[in-house]
């Protein structure tokens, strides 16, 4: 399986620092395995020598080094121009007595590191040149990006390992402080890499580049846009030796892939639900999750089943989730769930833990379980039978050894309970329906619609540029319109609405002049209605017609939806009344429509 590393160029540290991160993996100070990546007190002087000494270290199969034009990075840091003279007080330069060489090089102010190298080579002895060359990495961040990359791939001691594995990807951004610019241009690159390296392990250094590139990585991760097997890394200076050496020690640690959700939940930004049905679902979940039994969440697509389960995670515990619809065959399903041993099947080049083992001590969330093949249901049924310690017993694919795992199981499905009965083995169905929570769709939790809209706006990170209170909250037409919508896509529909609205706010005057819609509300309404996915929604008919609903309940739901549609289409109940009168339907009045709406 491929291991892919992605990082932005970092102006204040440069590519030599990046090389030392790779050295930490090559020297196995950082291990690429199933455990959390963590390494402290990494010495850059020692890391600089690693590629000279080791011959069998760990190498990433591909490195993607993200850059932009030189002037884009120069806008955020003048380090390249101002701080070269720090080399004159560098402890190694003083110890090896090369200060006069560096002073000479700095004073002639040549534009390229390679011109400097040629200058020193001609003017000084071979011994002096060799010392100067060995110190180049200590000044690398003060050179042009193109020179740094050429040095890394041609001159550094990592070149022999990484020359063919390294690829620069130039991202056409104009401002590395602009999250919109970054995300818009980075998105197609990530999409291409996902297609090119299917099933690969991705390691993304989320801490380099700029503060804004870090935000984009976390948003991409939060909304599951990054490849499925992605680890986010954080590399940072260890301040312990701040006053002793110019080159500080640094640490590497793995970051949570859902840090936005975790922070949002921990500081409790959002109010408790107002709707009784939504509040009941949350209270049940908090109670059930402590019971030791599995929980089944039922609800439409986009209703937030994953989020509800994730919110139950203790701060330091794991939350592992997997979508069962992604299992293309039973072999993949068994490997992903239970793991496999080397040689278990074609392509199994090493032992691999399954998601059950990964979730040990935390929560395991299995979504869209109605897609599980019945053979896998049978194996899963056997695995989730607990022993006297309430542990599951897992056997990896191709192995006979058993592993004990203790985790909380949460299952989820977006089909009806009747359809679930038909799709699941009776024993498996009985086992997972011990505790069931039916989550209400947003249209049945209208009291929370505005809080949910605000929450969505903030989770999409739009509040950083356009304050919700100054934009959406003041747009009465938008808020009135949203209240009439069925929102069959639930939170996904709210995400679309916020994206359309924010996009209009970002348009320049030229685009707005060419648009037929002159307000953010008009543009949002137009886009949403043109591209709404009613026809693609498999559950559309079930919203109104369902064997489990009474005739009275079905009629109420239909009347409410019809009233909302009339008000939305005509602009108000009064205008809808006029429409019916013009058609000769005098029995439908404004009061009639509001009575339907109250159903």
WOGI-V457520 format. One line per field, one symbol per residue. psi: psi as a letter, one per 30 degrees, with the letter a starting at -180 (. if undefined). burial: b if it has 16 or more other ideal C-beta (glycine too) atoms within 10 Angstrom, else e. A space follows every 50 residues. Layout:
BEGIN
psi->???
burial->???
END
This chain:
BEGIN
psi->kkjkkkllkjefelfeeeefeeeeeefgekkjaflkkkklhkkeeefffe ffelfhlkkkekkjjklalefeefffkgeffegfffffgkeeeeeghgee eeeeeeefhlfkefeeeeeeeeelleeeeeeeeffeffgefglkeeeeee eefeflffefefeffkkkjkkhlfjggjeeeeeeffefeeeeeeeeikgl kkjkjfflcleeeeeeeeeeeeghflleikkkljklkjgehegekejlll lklklkfheeeeeeeegielllkekeeeeeeeeeeeeeffffllkkkkll kgfheeeeeeffkleglljkkkjfffjfleeeeeeeeflllkgelkfifl kkklfeeegkfbkjjjlhfffkkfeeeeeeeeegklafghkljkkkkglf kkkkkjlkkkllkglleeeeeefkkeeeeeefgejkkjkklefghefgee eeeeeeeefggffeejkeffdeffieeeeeeeffkehfgbfeeeeeeeee eeeeffkleeeeefkekfleeeeeeeeeeegkheffjfgeeffejkffkl eeeeeeeeeeeeeeeeeeeffleeeeeeeeefggiffjleeeeeeeef.
burial->eebbbbbbbbbebbbbbbbbbbbbbbbebbeeeeeebebeebbbeebbeb beeeeebebbebbbbbbbeeebbeebbebbeeebeebeebebbeeeebee bbebbbeeeeeebeebbeebeeebeeebbebbeebbbbbbbbbebebbbb bbbebbbbbebbeebbeeeebebeebeebbbbbebbeebbeebbeebeeb bbbbbbbbbbebbbbbbbbbbbeebbbeebbbbebeeeeeeeeeeebbbb bbbebbbbebbbebbeeeeeeebebeebbebbebbeebbeeeebbbbbbb bbbbbbebbbbbbeeeebbbbbbbeebeeebbbbbbbbbbbeebeeebee bbbbbbbbbbebbbbbbbbbbbeeebbebbbebbebeeeeebebbbbbbe eebebebbbbbbbbbbeeebeebbeeebbebbbebebebbbbbebeebbe bbbbbbbbbbbbbeebebeebbeebeebeebbebbbbbbbbbbbbbbbbb bbbbeeeeeeeeeeeeeeebbebbbebbeeebeeeebeeeebbeeeeeee eeeeeebebbbebbebbbebeebeebbeebeeeeeeebbeebbeebbee
END
